[in-house]
Structure formats: structure tokens, C-alpha cells
């Protein structure tokens, strides 16, 4: 019974994240993914991106070019730093605002 409860909670989380993600615009979706890696996966503001930009684009339902452009905009605005596959979230507050408003 405990296993079924745990699976159900995980399933609910996945469904809620997917619905939340689909309601956001492009920059909100990219911000959401970066925050997810920062807070949930790595629990660090500096991490190696474990997926390609194409895989991010596929996940959020956008084109690869849009993801690359948005990440470049975040870099230009000082929200993140990019060193190859390494991402550093510099301004997590701005990223959270973008994710919520997006």
C-alpha cells in the first residue's frame, strides 16, 4: 500500500508539472527547466546541463533555436552564466519571477 501511495504522489507531481509548464510562454518554460535543475535535481546554482538544448526544447514543446536564444538572453541579462555545458544561475530571484509570470 505504501508503494502505491508513493507512486501516486510521484504521478500527481509529474502531471502538475506538465500542466504548469504547458501554460507558460517560452521564457517561462526555459526558466522553469533551469529552476528545476537548480532546486530539484542538483540542489546547486552551478551544474552541468545533463541534457542537450534540443532535449530541453523537446520537453517544453519549443524549437531548439528558441531555447538557445532564450538562454542567450538570460546570459546577456546577467541571470545565468554559461560555460559550455556548465550553467551558473546568478540571479535566482529573477529566474523565479520569469517562471511564475511566464
Secondary structure as UniProt FT lines:
FT   HELIX           2..22
FT   HELIX           26..35
FT   HELIX           36..41
FT   STRAND          46..48
FT   HELIX           53..60
FT   HELIX           64..76
FT   TURN            77..78
FT   STRAND          80..83
FT   TURN            84..85
FT   STRAND          86..89
FT   HELIX           92..101
//
